[in-house]
């Protein structure tokens, strides 16, 4: 994978995450589908795909993607995928699997404040360029 390929993939996945943040799961899925081979970004692509399918209430399709993301991300970074998985199972009425996924997300050695930060922080953070001050006329 070339650096240019990596940049394209990151750009697509960042766009997908942005669409998820504003509640447009179909647009997010369209962006993710343009990434044929995510390579080292497979975990992120699986997570975003699962979250997009979950937002679209396509829980049967979201579960395998979220499972894959939970497998690829090390703990405690897989908690976002596990909690999404738990919600999908809950929405399908499988409370036993929902409880198991939620329990798997609990890591006793990580403070709860750190877990919350991991879950809430977007994967991609876009920095906007600083605006240059406009010099006064005259």
C-alpha positions as CSV (number, residue, x, y, z in Angstrom):
1,X,0.0,0.0,0.0
2,X,1.4,3.3,-1.0
3,X,1.3,6.5,1.1
4,X,-1.1,7.9,-1.4
5,X,-3.4,4.9,-1.0
6,X,-3.2,5.3,2.8
7,X,-4.1,9.0,2.5
8,X,-7.1,8.2,0.3
9,X,-8.4,5.5,2.7
10,X,-8.0,7.8,5.8
11,X,-9.8,10.5,3.9
12,X,-12.7,8.2,3.0
13,X,-13.0,6.8,6.6
14,X,-12.8,10.3,8.1
15,X,-15.7,11.4,5.8
16,X,-17.6,8.3,6.8
17,X,-17.2,9.1,10.5
18,X,-18.3,12.7,9.8
19,X,-21.4,11.5,8.1
20,X,-22.1,9.3,11.1
21,X,-21.7,12.2,13.5
22,X,-24.4,14.1,11.6
23,X,-26.8,11.1,11.3
24,X,-26.3,10.1,7.7
25,X,-25.5,6.4,7.8
26,X,-26.3,5.8,4.1
27,X,-23.7,8.4,3.1
28,X,-21.2,6.9,5.6
29,X,-21.7,3.4,4.1
30,X,-21.2,4.8,0.6
31,X,-17.8,6.2,1.7
32,X,-16.8,3.0,3.4
33,X,-17.8,1.0,0.3
34,X,-15.3,2.9,-1.8
35,X,-12.5,1.4,0.3
36,X,-11.9,-2.0,-1.3
37,X,-8.9,-3.0,0.7
38,X,-8.5,-1.0,4.0
39,X,-5.3,-2.8,4.8
40,X,-4.0,-1.6,8.2
41,X,-7.2,0.4,8.6
42,X,-9.4,-2.7,8.6
43,X,-10.4,-2.3,12.3
44,X,-11.5,1.3,11.8
45,X,-13.4,0.4,8.6
46,X,-15.2,-2.4,10.3
47,X,-16.1,-0.2,13.3
48,X,-17.5,2.6,11.1
49,X,-19.3,0.1,8.9
50,X,-20.9,-1.5,12.0
51,X,-21.9,1.8,13.5
52,X,-23.4,3.0,10.2
53,X,-25.4,-0.2,9.9
54,X,-26.5,0.1,13.5
55,X,-27.6,3.7,12.9
56,X,-29.6,2.5,9.9
57,X,-31.2,-0.1,12.2
58,X,-29.7,-2.9,10.1
59,X,-28.7,-4.9,13.1
60,X,-28.2,-8.3,11.5
61,X,-25.6,-6.7,9.2
62,X,-24.0,-4.5,11.9
63,X,-23.2,-7.4,14.2
64,X,-20.5,-9.1,12.1
65,X,-18.8,-5.8,11.4
66,X,-18.8,-4.8,15.1
67,X,-17.6,-8.3,16.0
68,X,-14.7,-7.9,13.6
69,X,-13.8,-4.5,15.0
70,X,-14.0,-5.9,18.5
71,X,-11.5,-8.6,17.5
72,X,-9.1,-6.3,15.7
73,X,-8.9,-3.5,18.3
74,X,-7.0,-4.3,21.5
75,X,-8.7,-3.7,24.8
76,X,-9.7,-1.2,26.0
77,X,-10.0,0.3,22.5
78,X,-12.5,-2.3,21.5
79,X,-15.1,-1.0,23.9
80,X,-16.8,1.2,21.4
81,X,-17.3,-1.9,19.1
82,X,-18.4,-4.1,22.1
83,X,-21.0,-1.6,23.3
84,X,-22.3,-1.1,19.8
85,X,-22.6,-4.8,19.5
86,X,-24.4,-5.0,22.9
87,X,-26.9,-2.4,21.6
88,X,-27.5,-4.3,18.4
89,X,-28.2,-7.5,20.3
90,X,-30.5,-5.6,22.7
91,X,-32.4,-4.0,19.8
92,X,-32.9,-7.5,18.4
93,X,-34.3,-8.8,21.7
94,X,-31.3,-11.0,22.6
95,X,-30.7,-9.7,26.1
96,X,-28.3,-12.5,27.0
97,X,-25.8,-11.7,24.2
98,X,-26.3,-8.0,24.9
99,X,-25.3,-8.5,28.5
100,X,-22.3,-10.7,27.4
101,X,-21.0,-8.0,25.0
102,X,-21.5,-5.3,27.6
103,X,-19.6,-7.4,30.2
104,X,-16.8,-7.9,27.7
105,X,-16.5,-4.2,27.3
106,X,-15.9,-3.7,31.1
107,X,-12.2,-3.5,31.9
108,X,-11.6,-3.3,35.6
109,X,-8.0,-2.0,35.3
110,X,-9.1,1.1,33.3
111,X,-10.7,4.0,35.2
112,X,-14.2,4.7,34.0
113,X,-13.3,8.3,33.0
114,X,-10.7,6.9,30.6
115,X,-13.2,4.5,29.1
116,X,-15.7,7.4,28.5
117,X,-13.0,9.4,26.8
118,X,-12.1,6.5,24.5
119,X,-15.8,5.9,23.6
120,X,-16.6,9.6,22.9
121,X,-13.4,10.6,21.1
122,X,-13.8,10.5,17.3
123,X,-11.2,8.3,15.5
124,X,-10.3,11.1,13.1
125,X,-9.9,14.6,14.3
126,X,-9.8,17.2,11.5
127,X,-7.9,20.3,12.3
128,X,-8.9,23.4,10.5
129,X,-6.2,25.6,9.3
130,X,-5.7,28.8,11.3
131,X,-6.9,31.9,9.6
132,X,-4.4,34.6,9.0
133,X,-5.4,37.9,10.3
134,X,-6.4,40.4,7.6
135,X,-4.1,43.4,7.7
136,X,-5.9,46.7,8.2
137,X,-6.3,48.8,5.1
138,X,-4.6,52.1,4.8
